[in-house]
Amino acid sequence: MNKSKKGKLKRIILIFSIMIIALFLSISLVVFYFYNKYELDVDALTRVNNGVLIYSSSGNESTLYNTNRSIVELDTLPDYVKNAFIDVEDKRFYSHNGYDLMRIIKASLVNLTTKSKSQGASTISQQLIKNALLSNEKTYQRKIEELVLSIKMEKEFSKDDILEMYLNTIYFGANAYGIENASKVYFNKSAKDLTLNEACCLAGIIKSPKKYSPILNYDNSINRRNFVASKMLEYGDISADEYNTVISSNLEVAKSNDLDHSYEKEAIFESCDLLNISERELINREYQIITFKDDEIQNLVIESNNSVLNETSSLSSNLDSLTMLVSNDGKMRAYYANSNYDLHNLRRQSASILKPLAVYLPSIIHNILTPVTQILDEEIDYNGYSPKNPDNKFHGYVSARDALKNSLNIPAVKLLDSVGLNNARETLTKLGINLTENDMNMSLALGSTYQGINLINILSAYTILANLGEYRPISFVDKILDKDGNIVYSHEDFSERIFEKEDTYILTDMLKDVAKSGTAKRLNSLNIPIASKTGTASNNGNKTDLYNVAYTTDYTTLTWIANIKDNTLPNGMYSSVEPTEITKRIFKKIYEDDSPTDFEQPEKVERLAYDLIELNENHRVISPNHDIQRYIGYDYFKVDFPPVKIDANDDIKLEVKIENSYAYITFNAEKYKTYEIYRTFDATTELLNRITNSTGKIEVQDKDIFSHSTIKYYVKTGECKSNEVQIKPKDYLINKLNNEFLSGKKRFSV
């Protein structure tokens, strides 16, 4: 090699060496800076009595719920318990100084190539620091702090001390912090008595407590357990025989014995949202939470729920149930989740309890119906969708009040078609129930939605009805105090008018009939003003969910019963029985010594007369022009949508037919009168034509009919209104195509 090449090589080596030294010095300075910046809080790390204290509204210490951990000493645990966690979480735990350089390099490369922060390289030491002292945010600054504090902790404590603190701190789901609590929650035993099979399961849970919970996701839990066992076999901590025994074994999961803390768990979730912190941070900072829970009502709800299910079903131990009771000012007074599953943010098919919200309320708002409006209950087909009634019968013309009272499906679908899906969606959105595009079909009338609906959202929607259109958000938490007693959050009452009083009052009065003589008639014996609705969801002919929702002027309650594991309820259970009986027992005790006030009739609602003969023979809601009482009915009407007044001499008989792609509207006119022809589609009413100074038969053409699936026509002159006639242009077109052009060889449907 000549001198010039040797000189060039030396310069390259020199530059590279300087760069390495500069990089080393830079890293050293950064480490030195952060090492001195972050202090290890030894007291917080070793504190074993940290937790959150939760009180009922009475502040009674007997109702205190303390999330303190149960502590286990490391030397009491079998070696395979410790090894299960080390092998799957941090194999080099006993050899590193708080961080694993190889894992950091590997994770950094993955994150750089994927432009994410998805890969972690946390050792057991780092996980302990994060869980005990830091937040869950994925930032580089937080990772640096975690690394520095891990190094400092390794100098302060022995490896066994760190592992012991870790096992007593880590979160296992199901509100279980620490391995002792987790062992009791999942297997009803102390951690020192865990089998190898159970130890592998618990070690697998901590990666994702919900995903790998043997209660919530048994198959996932088994797969993760097998992975842990494979790591233990790979690292020589168990034999091949022990491995085969584990992977061929089932997990015997204990039924939860912590059911009476369901209210407090919801209060923890809400507090985390209010303070924008994690559940672990809430517990580690020793907050105190004062809730709106009424101890007497909570105990009543628990007793009613358990007694009914134990009395009515031999399979009650396999059932899941939820009963919520909120005062109509939005304060949750009782919440009882009787299930091994996590019911927080539970979404289920809501069945018929959605009908009043999605169908009847928007129909009342848009003046599609009154309580006595008659709907023809007949066989229908909407693009292949042919719903059936619960009794598999057709009932002819029924009033809207009776259709709701008996939870008939066909009238509900017809009403949804009349009011329009967009109006239904708008009403539900105001109620706090959001739909997806997959929900925009006629099965919405029966409570069928793509992803189900959050049950607290449904409860909240019914409190709006109970408050006659006024929204008040549901809350579990009254106040939150820090460990020094300082108030960091205080609930403030909020209300907003969402709907007019008259619309919600009329629907409420119809729902009172459900409780008197309809599907919730068990409540009639209470002899109090109460509105209610039942619901039954099914799948392939099997009942999956039962509901009762009910409200007085004081409280609103919702009870749900299902079997989450099998998604099939036992035969002989009905929404009109078990959930309604639970509701009955709750309100019977609450109103043992008094009765709630009745719902106040708004000024814009009147009890008016209508002609029974016209209703039964011509299906029109007409103001009577006679005083024969046996032919007069009475009901509640909005003042701006009363029974139509028609003079006997001014009665208009309207006929509509489709020919040559047009709709022909015909009626008889009298001279010197003005007639207005209206058409309604998608809850939109528009003036089609106006006829003046004409006599005899009038024929009006509507040339724009095929852009709408359903159109209704009626004529008005002064205060007189004709009968309404409905047509379905697209059905007419398809029938014509099938019958006249295809000769039955090939059939089309809309």
PyMOL commands that set and color helices and strands:
alter all, ss='L'
color gray80, all
select helices_A, chain A and resi 3-37+42-46+61-63+74-76+79-89+101-114+124-133+140-156+159-167+179-187+191-193+196-205+218-234+240-247+259-275+279-284+295-312+316-318+351-365+400-405+409-419+421-430+437-439+442-446+455-466+501-517+521-526+578-590+612-618+629-631+648-650+729-741
alter helices_A, ss='H'
color red, helices_A
select strands_A, chain A and resi 53-55+65-66+288-291+320-327+332-338+347-348+374-377+396-399+453-454+470-471+477-481+487-490+496-497+531-539+542-551+555-562+605-611+622-623+632-638+644-645+655-659+662-669+674-681+684-692+696-702+711-717+720-721+725-727
alter strands_A, ss='S'
color yellow, strands_A
deselect
rebuild
show_as cartoon
